[in-house]
Amino acid sequence: MKNMTYHSPARQKGYAGLGDYAAIGEGRSVALIAPDGAIDWWCAPNMDSPPLFDRILDAGTGGYFQVAPKGEWQMQRSYRENSNVLETRYQTETGEVLITESLNSTLAGRLPWNELARRVEGISGNVEMQIIFQPGTRAETCSPWQKRINGHPVYHVGELMAMLRLTDDVQIDECDDERFTATFTASPDSRTLVALVTTEREPLAIPAPEKIDERIETSHTAWRDWADGLSWDGPYDNHVRRSALALKFLWYSPTGALAAAATTSLPEKLGNDKNYDYRYAWIRDACLIIKAFVYLGSLEDCKAAFSWLSATIRRHDGGLRACYTLEGGQVPEERIPPLEGYQGTQPVRVGNNARDQVQLSMYGDMLATARLFIQAGHVLDLSTSRLLGKLANHCADGWRQKDSGIWELPEEQHYTHSKMACWLALDQAVELARDDHIEPTWLRRWERERDRIRDWIETHCWSEKRQAYTFYAGSERLDAAVALTHYYGSKVNPQRMLSTLTQIREELGHGGVMLYRYSDVEKEEATFVACAFWLVEALAELGQREEARRTMDEILEQLCQRGNIEIFNEMFDTNTKSWLGNMPQGLSHLSLVCAAKALADDNSGSKV
């Protein structure tokens, strides 16, 4: 992984660039680290908990945890190879230091507490280092307070306890209810530990600093073991493995759920109101991440995620909701806490109202994922098999209704992508029934309804004028998500699908290869990273491999040229070369993996 270089100061109006954050995680929570050594976002103990640090959403009053040199510096950082342990080198006029950061785990899995470890090693000269710990107030819903226990500062933030664990060379300068500061000097061969241990509504363990330090290396070993166990042997190996490790951040180990992203309310365009909470498990995103994990050969993650998804749907009486909490419950209704928002972009949201939307594409996501799971050599249990049959019947009954589509729009329409996904659902149900994976009682009905969906799409969703499948029936607008349903095109009408891809690239393309989501949306947001990779995958699967490879190379050159160590956000502004939206964004990373897989496959013809 190449290094990315920054110079101090690295903020504008108190905010770091959204593409300038690195992430660390342990299968339960994710912390975002700015170039100046400040952790500006960390929800503890879980990804969807209230944040302990939230300066990324309010530079004036938000909490953060910083370890960095005093004065001016230059910085380079990278992840260790095949690992999510981060290494950062700061160079100053007086010397150089190396900071190694990890959210720790054990070889047996996550710890029963959160353990955020920051090791500082002196490389050359003498460097004065500063520590600032400022807990957040959870949008002024709690008032942090501090007391010393056995000489250690322990902060109470609502029901969360956070203890600072420091080596003896750290000199405390300030320690009160709202702020902790300290200093130390890094010199050649010095080794200082700055760590934070947290727990919620549980007794707090007090691990020794040397044990925390050791667990940085244990965590690295665990990451390396997982990454080395991947079976990927295709092209773009470094990019694919880094995306795999980013997707692993979103895997919530207590249940097997897959979060869409680790943040909330990071804007899709500065000054606009399209800011959403993605710290939940969407059926769509989870199914696509499972698809990527199948391609990567990560059996444990596939099994855990698919099992959680099936069990959660059954728990809710077999009805599909767009998204669930990481524990499998109902996502809370949106509320607006009084935070400034990133660079003043309002509103900040907690919860997501997409939970109540009709999204027909979920049927295709579930049935296609099940078949892919089986094609990888795995076996369905009876409960899951019956659930899939039930979902196929629901799809056959309900495909004619309007929905909010993959983009969760307030205007319900007959979205083309949704109809194609319903076709896919019944096509996969037919194949599963023929192979005795689900009960074949309704096989003939599924076949007939699948063909009726096809005829409806070809009649109502194709525009002779545009020579493309359109955004929705009766529209002349385009939707990049149609590229995601390339399997439909390959089976029904490859020429129409290829023509659609050409039109999508011509109308929705911007800055070379990046794509907007649909017609006219450029007024509201930047290009959507996943869409560009979906186009690559579709082109490759429809036989346009040389064009697909050229496009893939151009995308990676554009996204990886500056300021991002491949922790992808949701969107990329091609004008300013800056990143926007929530991060790490599962759709962005999984789509890279799937595009690389399509380019690695020598077989012609599209697959699920």
Secondary structure, DSSP 4 states (H G I P E B T S, - for coil): ---EEEES---BTTB--GGG-EEEE-SS-EEEE-TTSEEEEEESSSTTSPEEE-GGG-TTT--EEEEEESS--EEEEEEPTTS--EEEEEE-SSEEEEEEEEE-EETTEE-SSEEEEEEEEEEEE-EEEEEEEE---TTTT---EEEEETTEEEEEETTEEEEEEE-TTPEEEEESSS-EEEEEEE-TT-EEEEEEEEEESSPPP---HHHHHHHHHHHHHHHHHHHHT----SSSHHHHHHHHHHHHHTEETTTTEE-S-S-B---SSTTSS---B--SEEHHHHHHHHHHHHHHT-HHHHHHHHHHHHHHHHHTTTPPPSEE-TTSSBPPPPB--S---GGG-----BS-GGGG---THHHHHHHHHHHHHHHTT----HHHHHHHHHHHHHHHHHTTS-B-TTTT-SS-B-BHHHHHHHHHHHHHHHHHHHTTSS-GGGHHHHHHHHHHHHHHHHHHSEETTTTEE-SBTT----BGGGGGGHHHHHHH-HHHHHHHHHHHHHHHEETTTEE-SBTTGGGT--EEHHHHHHHHHHHHHTT-HHHHHHHHHHHHHHHSSSS-SS---SEEETTTTEEESSSS-HHHHHHHHHHHHHHH--S-S---
